[in-house]
């Protein structure tokens, strides 16, 4: 293999690695995690159920903390 052919092959390999790294970086979302499905939309009812469940968990945790005192 001539020096020129070797140089071209090395540059093409480097380009493939750079393209792969760029694809990964473009796929990252704002939190640094790879986005697999895009954004998810939660209905108002679903958001309300989640909030209510979290309030129950907080109340349970506060009750447990108060019982320890």
C-alpha positions as CSV (number, residue, x, y, z in Angstrom):
1,X,0.0,0.0,0.0
2,X,1.4,3.4,-1.0
3,X,1.8,6.2,1.5
4,X,-1.0,8.1,-0.3
5,X,-3.4,5.2,-0.2
6,X,-2.6,4.6,3.5
7,X,-3.2,8.3,4.3
8,X,-6.5,8.3,2.5
9,X,-7.6,5.1,4.3
10,X,-6.6,6.6,7.7
11,X,-8.5,9.8,7.0
12,X,-11.6,7.8,6.0
13,X,-11.4,5.8,9.2
14,X,-11.1,9.0,11.2
15,X,-14.1,10.5,9.4
16,X,-16.2,7.4,10.3
17,X,-15.2,7.8,13.9
18,X,-16.0,11.5,13.9
19,X,-19.3,11.0,12.2
20,X,-20.3,8.3,14.8
21,X,-19.3,10.7,17.6
22,X,-21.3,13.5,16.1
23,X,-24.4,11.3,15.7
24,X,-24.2,10.4,19.4
25,X,-23.8,14.0,20.4
26,X,-26.8,15.0,18.3
27,X,-28.9,12.3,19.8
28,X,-28.2,13.6,23.4
29,X,-31.1,15.5,24.9
30,X,-30.6,18.4,27.3
31,X,-30.1,16.1,30.4
32,X,-27.2,14.3,28.9
33,X,-29.2,11.2,28.2
34,X,-29.7,9.6,24.8
35,X,-33.2,10.3,23.6
36,X,-34.8,7.1,22.3
37,X,-38.4,8.0,21.7
38,X,-38.5,11.8,21.6
39,X,-40.8,13.8,23.9
40,X,-43.7,12.2,25.7
41,X,-47.0,14.0,26.2
42,X,-48.9,13.4,29.4
43,X,-52.5,14.3,29.6
44,X,-53.8,16.6,32.3
45,X,-55.5,13.7,34.0
46,X,-52.3,11.6,34.0
47,X,-50.3,14.6,35.4
48,X,-53.0,15.0,38.2
49,X,-52.8,11.3,39.1
50,X,-49.0,11.4,39.3
51,X,-49.1,14.5,41.4
52,X,-51.6,13.0,43.8
53,X,-49.6,9.8,44.1
54,X,-46.5,11.8,44.9
55,X,-48.4,13.8,47.6
56,X,-49.4,10.5,49.2
57,X,-45.8,9.3,49.2
58,X,-44.7,12.6,50.8
59,X,-47.4,12.3,53.4
60,X,-46.3,8.8,54.2
61,X,-42.7,9.8,54.5
62,X,-43.6,12.7,56.8
63,X,-45.7,10.4,59.0
64,X,-42.8,7.9,59.2
65,X,-40.3,10.7,60.1
66,X,-42.7,12.0,62.8
67,X,-43.1,8.5,64.2
68,X,-39.4,8.2,64.7
69,X,-39.2,11.4,66.8
